[in-house]
Amino acid sequence: MKPVRKRTVKKKKKETPAWRWYLRIGILLGVFGFIVWFLITFKDGISYYFSSKFDKKDDKNVVFDVRNVEVMKRHDDMLFGIDVSHYQGPIIWDSLNLMYNEFPIDFVFVRSTMGVDGVDARFEQNYKQARAFQFIRGAYHYYRPNESSVEQAANFIKNTKLEPGDFPPILDIEEMPKKQSMDSLKVGLKKWLHIVEKHYKVKPILYSGEHFYKTHLKDDFADYEVWIANYNFFVENIKPEWMMWQFTEKGMVPGIRTKVDVNIFNGTRSDLRQKLIK
């Protein structure tokens, strides 16, 4: 007997459900929309990147460079500055002029002290050089929440000589307390601020991240000028209530080998002079 051949039945292809098509179309439209938004929002930064002026040595930093240039273009009627510490290593001060070959550096903040006994290894040199190269300069103290506020104030005063034309003293508070309550931390911060104000005869400036400041400090320290750090890629403009905005920690500056924090002063040169020590 001849073997009976089985008839092969072709399976019908399952149709893709309509909702999957809609999902795919939605994703494509979303991606396309994001690209269009990015090109429009960061058009100046993108244009600058492709210009012959832009230094493309560090390709890993491209996105941040584009954003940095865009933010600075939007605020080109204001003043720009950087802040440095021993982490930046030796600085070639006579190369410290234009950021991204276009934006002048008007001021430099230098870390002075940390906690009850820390002194930045390069503070004295950096602070002298900032004045020698005619930058408006400022000094800040990094506050350690679990150490004595009175001793921290004494450490800053002992190691930091401020002169007319300098920024007022700056208190940098970023850490949450581990051995005390937030209310206790606020008491300590106020002690530091009062002691330092009494010594220098000028009201200090408060530095913090935006979230930390809004959540823990804003209501109790509303009468202090604030220098706010916010590196959010989608924050594009300085807020009216900020004296200064640290908008990136990934700036590139001639004369400094590492990335550096970049800041915007919320005003003109005339406005800035009014803020300085008389």
C-alpha positions in Angstrom: 0.0 0.0 0.0 1.1 3.5 -0.8 1.7 5.6 2.3 -1.0 8.2 2.8 0.4 11.7 2.7 -0.8 14.0 5.3 -2.1 17.2 3.9 -0.2 20.1 5.4 -2.4 22.9 6.5 -0.9 26.3 6.5 -1.5 28.1 9.7 -3.0 31.5 9.4 -0.8 34.3 10.6 -2.2 35.9 13.7 -3.2 39.5 13.1 -1.4 42.0 15.2 -4.0 43.5 17.7 -4.9 47.1 16.9 -3.8 48.3 20.3 -0.2 47.2 19.5 -0.2 49.2 16.3 -1.5 52.2 18.3 1.3 51.6 20.9 4.0 51.5 18.3 2.7 54.6 16.6 2.5 56.4 19.9 6.1 55.5 20.8 7.3 56.7 17.4 5.4 59.9 17.7 6.8 60.4 21.3 10.4 59.8 20.1 9.9 62.2 17.2 8.3 64.8 19.4 11.2 64.6 21.9 13.7 65.0 19.1 11.9 68.1 17.8 11.6 69.5 21.3 15.3 68.9 21.9 16.3 70.6 18.7 14.1 73.6 19.3 14.9 74.0 23.0 18.7 73.6 22.6 19.1 75.1 19.2 21.8 77.6 20.3 23.8 74.9 22.1 23.5 72.5 19.2 24.5 75.2 16.7 27.5 76.2 18.9 28.6 72.6 19.2 28.8 72.2 15.4 30.6 75.6 15.0 34.3 75.7 14.5 34.7 77.4 17.9 33.7 74.4 19.9 36.4 72.1 21.4 35.2 68.6 20.8 38.0 66.7 22.6 35.7 65.3 25.2 32.9 63.6 23.3 31.5 62.0 26.5 30.5 65.5 27.7 28.7 66.5 24.5 25.1 66.5 25.9 26.2 68.5 29.0 28.2 71.0 26.9 25.1 71.6 24.6 22.9 72.2 27.7 25.6 74.4 29.4 26.0 76.6 26.3 22.2 76.9 25.9 21.7 78.0 29.5 24.4 80.6 29.2 23.1 81.9 26.0 19.7 82.4 27.7 21.4 84.4 30.5 24.0 86.3 28.5 22.8 89.6 30.1 23.9 88.2 33.5 27.3 87.3 35.0 29.0 83.9 35.2 31.4 82.4 37.7 32.9 79.1 38.9 33.7 77.6 42.3 36.8 75.7 43.0 38.5 73.6 45.8 41.5 71.3 46.0 39.6 68.8 43.9 40.4 71.0 40.8 44.1 70.6 41.4 46.6 73.3 40.3 44.8 76.0 38.3 46.5 77.9 35.4 45.0 81.3 36.4 46.2 83.3 33.4 44.3 80.8 31.1 41.1 81.4 33.1 39.1 83.7 30.9 36.4 82.5 28.6 34.1 79.5 29.0 33.3 77.8 25.7 35.3 80.5 24.0 32.5 83.0 24.5 31.4 83.6 28.1 33.6 85.6 30.4 34.3 84.4 34.0 33.5 87.3 36.3 33.7 85.7 39.8 35.3 82.7 41.5 34.1 81.1 44.7 36.8 79.2 46.7 36.2 76.6 49.4 37.8 77.7 52.6 36.9 75.4 55.5 35.0 72.2 56.3 33.5 71.3 59.7 35.3 72.1 62.9 38.9 71.7 61.8 39.1 71.1 58.0 40.9 73.7 55.8 41.0 73.3 52.0 44.5 72.5 51.0 44.4 75.1 48.1 42.3 77.8 49.7 45.1 80.3 50.5 46.7 80.0 47.1 43.4 80.0 45.2 42.0 83.0 47.1 45.1 85.1 46.5 45.3 84.2 42.9 41.6 85.0 42.3 42.3 88.6 43.6 45.6 88.8 41.7 43.8 88.0 38.4 41.0 90.5 39.2 38.2 88.1 39.7 35.5 89.0 42.1 36.0 86.3 44.8 34.1 84.6 47.5 34.9 82.1 50.2 32.6 79.4 51.5 32.4 77.0 54.5 31.2 73.4 54.0 29.0 72.7 57.0 29.1 69.3 58.6 25.7 68.7 60.4 27.0 66.5 63.2 29.8 68.8 64.4 29.6 71.9 66.6 28.3 74.9 64.8 30.2 77.3 67.1 33.5 75.6 66.4 32.7 75.5 62.7 32.2 79.2 62.7 35.5 79.7 64.6 37.3 77.5 62.0 36.0 79.7 59.2 36.8 83.0 60.9 40.3 81.8 61.8 41.2 80.8 58.3 39.3 83.3 56.1 40.2 86.9 55.7 37.6 88.7 53.7 38.2 92.1 52.2 36.1 94.9 50.6 35.1 93.9 47.2 34.7 90.2 48.2 31.4 88.4 48.4 29.9 88.0 51.9 30.8 84.8 53.7 28.9 81.7 52.4 27.6 78.8 54.3 27.3 75.5 52.2 24.8 73.1 53.7 23.9 69.9 51.8 24.0 67.0 54.3 21.1 65.6 56.3 21.9 65.3 60.1 22.5 61.8 61.4 22.8 62.4 65.1 20.3 65.2 65.6 16.9 66.4 64.4 16.3 68.8 61.6 15.2 71.4 64.1 18.4 71.0 65.9 20.3 71.4 62.7 18.5 74.7 62.0 19.5 76.0 65.4 23.1 75.2 64.6 23.0 76.8 61.2 21.5 80.0 62.7 24.3 80.0 65.3 27.0 79.8 62.6 25.3 82.5 60.6 25.0 84.9 63.5 28.5 84.4 64.7 30.0 84.9 61.2 27.7 88.0 60.6 28.8 89.5 63.8 32.5 89.0 63.0 32.4 90.3 59.3 29.7 92.9 59.8 27.8 91.5 56.8 25.0 89.0 56.3 26.2 85.7 55.0 24.8 83.9 51.9 23.2 80.5 52.1 24.1 77.7 49.6 22.2 74.5 49.2 20.5 72.2 46.6 17.0 73.4 45.6 15.2 70.4 47.0 17.1 70.5 50.4 16.5 74.3 50.6 12.7 74.2 49.7 12.1 71.2 52.0 14.1 72.1 55.1 15.3 75.7 55.1 13.2 78.1 53.1 10.7 78.9 55.8 13.3 79.5 58.5 16.0 81.3 56.4 13.8 83.4 54.1 15.7 86.6 55.0 19.0 85.2 53.6 20.2 85.5 50.0 20.4 82.1 48.5 22.8 80.4 46.0 20.9 77.4 44.7 22.3 74.3 43.0 20.0 72.6 40.5 21.6 70.5 37.7 18.2 69.3 36.3 18.6 69.1 32.5 15.1 70.4 32.0 15.5 73.5 34.2 16.3 76.2 31.7 16.0 79.5 33.6 17.1 81.1 36.9 14.3 81.7 39.3 13.7 85.4 40.4 14.3 84.6 44.1 17.7 83.0 43.6 20.7 85.3 44.0 22.8 82.7 42.1 22.2 79.5 40.3 24.7 76.7 40.1 23.3 75.0 37.0 26.0 72.4 36.3 28.8 70.5 37.8 30.2 69.6 34.4 31.5 72.8 33.0 34.8 72.9 31.1 37.1 75.9 31.6 40.5 76.6 30.1 43.1 76.4 32.8 41.3 73.7 34.9 41.8 70.0 34.0 38.7 68.7 35.8 35.0 69.5 35.4 33.9 72.5 37.4 30.7 73.9 38.8 29.4 76.9 36.9 27.2 79.6 38.3 25.0 82.5 37.2 24.5 85.7 39.1 21.0 86.9 38.9 21.7 90.5 37.8 24.1 93.0 36.2 27.5 94.0 37.3 26.0 97.0 39.0 23.7 94.7 40.9 26.6 92.6 41.9 28.6 95.5 43.3 25.7 96.2 45.7 26.1 92.7 47.2 29.8 92.9 47.9 31.5 93.7 51.2 32.0 97.5 51.4 
